[in-house]
Amino acid sequence: MPRLQLGLFIFLSCFHFAHAAFTIPTDSNTDVVQQNAKRQWCYYPAVVQTQAVSCTGDFIAVSLVHLNTTIAIGYYAPDNTRYGGAEWAVPQVNPGRVTLCVSGQAGDGTYQSACMFVTADNSLPLYGSACLIAIAQKNVTDGCYVPGELAFTTSTALPGSTAHPNSNSDSAMSISKFQ
């Protein structure tokens, strides 16, 4: 009988039991990662939290890699190779340096991408050393958002003006275009 138990133990240890990086809605102030109607984990940023258009320091290269992928949520290795998307489980023991990058569209139509170091699943530490930029990915295939022509707009209209930030008037200024 002990042989059978050992065999069963070895057999079962070969399977990776379900464990995902995002299993519950996760927030950082008013930013949130939650499932959309198609059950995809998506990032929903706060309205206009940054106007920066590039990252600095540890996040320069990985942010560029992420912006050129087509999935809104990605985990990256120290050499900026992609570990996986929202389903990738952060190792529970000694995860090393893992970077999470997320991209999404805020309620006002602006876009935001962010990269940050993480050490656990269901984590969105958008504080401290995180990089936040007002840029969308060029193409998104997971259905989390639809990148538009303008990655970020800001209105410079005078008080009382009826100009819309996406209008063609002189009072609207485009920061970053993607087409």
FENUR-V32078 format. One record per run of one state. SS is the DSSP state (helix for helix, strand for strand, loop for the rest). FROM is the first residue (numbers start at 0). TO is the last residue. If there is no record, write none. Layout:
[[SS/FROM/TO] [SS/FROM/TO]]
This chain:
[[loop/0/0] [helix/1/12] [loop/13/24] [strand/25/27] [loop/28/29] [strand/30/34] [loop/35/39] [strand/40/43] [loop/44/55] [helix/56/66] [loop/67/71] [strand/72/75] [loop/76/80] [strand/81/83] [loop/84/96] [strand/97/104] [loop/105/109] [strand/110/117] [loop/118/129] [strand/130/132] [loop/133/148] [strand/149/154] [loop/155/170] [strand/171/176] [loop/177/178]]
